[in-house]
Amino acid sequence: MSALYDRIGTGYSATRRTEPRIEALIRDALGDARSVINVGAGAGAYEPADREVLAVEPSATMIAQRRRGSAPAVQARAESLPLPDQSFDAALAVNTLHHWTDLRAGLRELRRVARKRIVIFMRHPPSGAPFWLTEDYLPSLDPSRKYSAIFDAIREELPSVEALRFPMPRDCADGLFVAYWGRPEMYLDGEVRRNISNFALADEGGLAEGLARLRADLASGEWDRKYGELRRLESLDLGHRVLVAELA
Ligand SMILES: C[S@@+](CC[C@H](N)C(=O)[O-])C[C@H]1O[C@@H](n2cnc3c(N)ncnc32)[C@H](O)[C@@H]1O
């Protein structure tokens, strides 16, 4: 099975480490679930160690980065889970829905295999503060429209869903797209960008102008004149949410 992350996932674990505050929120959201299917599991960053977990992941490159002793992994896609109905207490999907080729089919599969609840971690930009990187430097990377459509589909497929806020900490260990909102120099690092799909899927040539402007504004102090107060904030709500859908 060829998968996007076979191409862009090499070296993923170098900058995409488990963020303990996201992990804690997910653990709470999973509640009393004893068994969990983690769909789009990647290298296993947010799998609870104290429950029975099965990881589902299409990319062999990502599966190869799973730590020794982590939960067993099946190579498959969300849209067609090779598992019986209601075979897990909870289904978990972290930072993955934006990659699914048939989102609604994937959501229906989560609902089919889960008995008690579905837990999703994702970003919904309109719920959070504007992000200076896409506002001022790289508007072509703004995922707002795509993520809003995903959010709307979740509300339709899982009407009982509730959203818990996750203000992004300034020192977030998981180098996801908005993780460096208060550490702008990090976006100039090619390794950081390689492990963020918004960047990895974009044409680097097309990003050059915006990145060059960011570099110049950091050197001249312009970025700090405009946004310097961000360096003193502990966290910023950029729209990340833990979504919990209780199943009847
Ligand atoms: C940003 S990574 C997140 C990985 C992991 N959940 C984490 O938080 O570290 C997105 C993952 O979704 C996987 N993915 C892509 N398309 C998928 C699909 N159709 N079904 C399930 N997973 C998919 C990718 O292979 C990749 O491992």
The ligand as a Gaussian input file, in Angstrom:
#p B3LYP/6-31G(d) Opt

LIG

0 1
 C        0.130000      14.131000      11.169000
 S        0.237000      12.381000      11.212000
 C       -0.400000      12.079000      12.850000
 C        0.055000      10.758000      13.409000
 C       -0.352000      10.509000      14.862000
 N       -1.786000      10.390000      15.000000
 C        0.212000      11.577000      15.754000
 O       -0.554000      12.377000      16.283000
 O        1.426000      11.609000      15.917000
 C       -1.090000      11.865000      10.174000
 C       -1.189000      10.375000       9.994000
 O       -2.398000      10.044000       9.296000
 C       -2.101000       8.943000       8.452000
 N       -3.111000       8.821000       7.390000
 C       -3.107000       9.388000       6.162000
 N       -4.171000       8.993000       5.454000
 C       -4.874000       8.149000       6.233000
 C       -6.078000       7.395000       6.072000
 N       -6.789000       7.446000       4.934000
 N       -6.493000       6.610000       7.102000
 C       -5.791000       6.560000       8.242000
 N       -4.657000       7.250000       8.461000
 C       -4.199000       8.040000       7.483000
 C       -0.712000       9.262000       7.931000
 O       -0.091000       8.143000       7.343000
 C       -0.040000       9.802000       9.177000
 O        0.602000       8.801000       9.913000

